[in-house]
Amino acid sequence: MDSGQFTAEPSSNDTAEREFDVIIAGCGPTGAMLAAELRLHDVRVLVLEKETEPASFVRIVALHMRSIELMAMRGLLDRLLKHGRRRPVGGLFAAIPAPAPKDLESPYACLLGIPQPVLVRLLEEHAVALGARVRHGGTVAGFEQDDEGVTVELADGERLRARYLVGCDGGRSTVRKLLGVGFPGEPSRNETLMGEMEVGVPPEEIAAGVARVRESRQRFWLRPFGGEVYSVVVPAAGVGDRAVPPTLDDFRRQLRAVAGTDFGVHSPRWLSRFGDATRLAEHYRVGRVLLAGDAAHIHPPTGGQGLNLGVQDAFNLGWKLAARLGGRAPDALLDTYQAERRPVAEDVLDNTRAQMELHATDPGPRAVRRLLTELMDIDEANRRLTEKITAVGIRYDFGEGPDLLGRRMPDVEVARGSLYGLLHRGRGLLLDRTGRLTTGGWSDRVDHLADPTAALDVPCVLLRPDGHVAWVGDDQRDLDGHLSRWFGEPTG
């Protein structure tokens, strides 16, 4: 199936069983990934996607290091690599030219560009193969929740029942609005046109024109994508209605205004506009209704973090919601979704605010940009900002403990090959170099690998299904307490 093909089961088949464990509104990358994560634990999932056809444009999106690692954890990476293009991790923060930091602790230290429709299709196919139901043309119009679940009403009047509802329906989320959750932040101040199109002048003329403009305007570029196709970004203040897609003439007019030439652009592949609105939901959960992805946070696309942030929300939420539905975990585990992910989103919003300031043309921001460019020559500073953008520097607050506690575990070598190869089923994992520990009554949800050769600097680690280190040590009683904290009561 190519990226332009589209299939969907008839709605009569999708809703033959009207009760579900989870209904997800929105089948973008976040919704599809969440559905797949839930299905790893046999949760009955229905995904409602209001669009009946795939996106008509082929926009290229980027998966950062942490998202690439997560795809490797679920055995999806080889599939994605067939459709993507890798490039080095460098120059991510505010497009300040910088090489990749030295010795990044990941075999996945790259940026993977992939067409968004292809990514969505592959993730949806993955979810469906695991047993999720996806209904296209299904639009949430309302819902009511009670102590037992949520009744969802569709635009055609049909009513469905689920134990939980998750809004993955984008920045204008219907679920968030109906839930009454505030979405404070700043409205858009700067408009930008972005698209991919062919150009009609030689590459050296483009390079000279871009270099000239970027001496004073950072929010401008024409970057080769392959052949005569270029990615084009140009400021768009006052260009048309934000709710209406831009035209090629809009691009030509703005290019002439900013660069003095339109570079002979023609044959667009896709055209869009974006603003720099920055907003964060006040709550990620109200009762049995949760928010993830752009429904919970929006920000400018600088740094390419938005899609990654949403996919990582899904990885954090999926196993926790499944554990709650299975009766194995207390409600407090589900509360950790907001406690962990909302601060991450706050940090992303702050770093995109900073990046947008560094794109400004005023003397002050330009002076700060020059200073930061000098600082990026220091590897430690470059590494810090790169780890921030790529999300490999995240450390959740799990309390006092070694520095590794709360961080994501790199894909270290183990006797059975790749550590991430052991996480495909979405279970927890005890990686035990001592050979003395056991998962005991948690073996139905936590795997155990006794491997004295594992490339660890500590005796043992307990990994959550999202690959974050939940415990470090070598004491069985201490381990049992953390197994209970993260995976619920033991069986037997």
Buried (B, 14 or more C-beta within 10 A) or exposed (E): EEBEEEEBEEBEEBBEEEEBBBBBBBBBBBBBBBBBBBBBBEBBBBBBBBBEEBBEBBBBBBBBBBBBBBBBBBBBBEBBBEBBBBEEBBBBBBBBEBBBBEEBBBBBBBBBBBBBBBBBBBBBBBBBEBBBBBBBBBBBEEBEBEEEBBBBBBEEEEEBEBBBBBBBBBBEBBBBEBBEBEBEBEEBEBBBBBBBBBBEBEEEBBEEBBEEBEEEBBBBBBEEBEEBBBBBBBBBEEBBEEEEEBBBEBBBBBBEBBBEBBBBBBEBBBBBBBBBBBBBBEBBBBEBBBBBBBBBBBBBBBBBBBBBBBBBBBBBBBBBBBBBBBEBBEEEBBEBBBEBBBEBBEBBBEBBBBBBBBBBEEEEBBEBBEEBBEBBEEBEBBBBBBBBBBBBBBEBEBEEEBEBBBBBBBBBBBEEEBBBEBBEBBBBBBBBBEEEBBBBBBBEBBBBBBBEEBEBEBBBBBBBBBBBBBBBBBEBEEBBEBBBBBBBEBEE
